[in-house]
Amino acid sequence: MSSAESTGSVAHRADVIVVGAGPGGSATAAYLADHGLDVVLLEKSAFPRDKICGDGLTPRATKELISLGVDTTGWQRTKGLRIKGGGHTLQLDWPENDAFPGYGMVRTRAMLDETLARHAERKGALLQERTSVTEPVRDGSGRVVGVVAKRVDGQGRATGEKVSYRAPVVIASDGVSSRLATAVGRPKREDRVMGVAVRAYYRTPRRDDYMESHLELWTRDDAGKRILMPGYGWLFPLEDGRTNVGLGTLDTTSAFQKTDYKDVMRRWVADIDADWHLEHDEASGPIRGAALPMGFNRAPLYADGLMLVGDSGGMVNPFNGEGIDYALEAARLGAELVAQAMARPSDVERERVLAAYPKVMKDQLGGYFTLGRWFAHAIGNPEVMRLATKYGLPRTTMMRFLLKIMANLAEPGGKGAGDRIINGLSRIAPSA
């Protein structure tokens, strides 16, 4: 049992504690409350609060928001993706099929996360803001049976004594560093791809309903000479006259630890400014960066009372750095298992149901994430990306296929050649 449990009072006893009110945590809490469970959702900040993200929502993420019942009226919708590279520009609409809607969206994380947290509240979850979880509470067998937290002010300073929350199931949706997962001995896996992204908000007179992706990241040195850097850039338009501008790269490139990507972004923005006339929105903050944990980089996703959802379990797509849709999927699937488990009459039966979560997630995404990991290693060399862009981008049919595989939009059971290839490759690839 955590020694900290004796230093603070029990603030609440619940069926489930969810730690972290990002998209995965809030969606999990909403689904669990919808199942009639008593849920506490703990968030260390107060809403609205920012998170480093591209803010882009593909049709896969849009589908999950629809399933969750979130009202997206007024959100910026996108028709598809504009891809630039190798002197070519290709504009592709999102594929529409029975599984996914034919549009995506862009929404700032400050707005998205608060919307989802309030949605969970309306469903019946108890949201506790400015509540920073410091450690798990474990019983004599090592099972996680709660958490210890402290109330904090706007600067993260403690405002009172520690308190504990108790529940038979705890869900860690506390981000890439995941204090809870680390505390119970689930470190990051070194054999998984890690990415980094930097982004800032810019004002632009340009209005666009396509997300734009630059597959070649050209910058200039101090002498003005153009240099090709590893990674890719993006411009995702918002409904308020701003655009989310950022770039991402992977640790599969030799330049990963040696490059100041904030400086690279400044130079890249200057290089593309003729098309967008970008003006940094100082009020939204400076260029900021964050890590992207990919391909299930923590294991197990469930054991001994603690379930991982979203970045805490490394649920970021190695193909494109997208994590929101997979956090929302994990929320839906994980909440269903928890609800089923809580209805079982014995602890043994309950644990058997909960223990199925890793397999459920790997059956859903494991093969696809492995394909993405192979892809990430292949493009670690910027020259490989340059050649692939130069010769692949003019081939529209090929690029439509790549868009479908990179955004994971293959229709399950689809009859088209692209759907069959993607689904077949995902099935035969070793599970991540």
HURA-V400931 format. One line per field, one symbol per residue. ss: DSSP state (@ for helix, = for strand, . for the rest). burial: # if it has 16 or more other ideal C-beta (glycine too) atoms within 10 Angstrom, else .. Layout:
ss->???
burial->???
//
This chain:
ss->..@@@@@.=====..====...@@@@@@@@@@@@....====.............==.@@@@@@@@@@.......===.======..======..........===..@@@@@@@@@@@@@@@..===..========.....=========.....=....====..====......@@@@@..........==========......=====..====.....====..======....=========..........@@@@@@@@@@@@@@@@..==.@@@...=======.......==..===.@@@@..=.......@@@@@@@@@@@@@@@@@@@....@@@@@@@@..@@@@@@@@@@@@@@@@@@@@@@...@@@@@@@@@@@...@@@@@@@@@@@..........@@@@@@@@@@@@....
burial->.#.##..#..##.######################.#########.#.#.###############..#.#....##.#########.#.#.#.##.#.###.########.##########.################....##########.........###############.####.##.#.##..#############...#.##########.........##########...############..#..#.#..######.##...#.#.##..#..#..##################################################.##.......##.##..##.###..#########.##..##.#..##.##..##.....#.###########..#...##..##.##..#.##
//
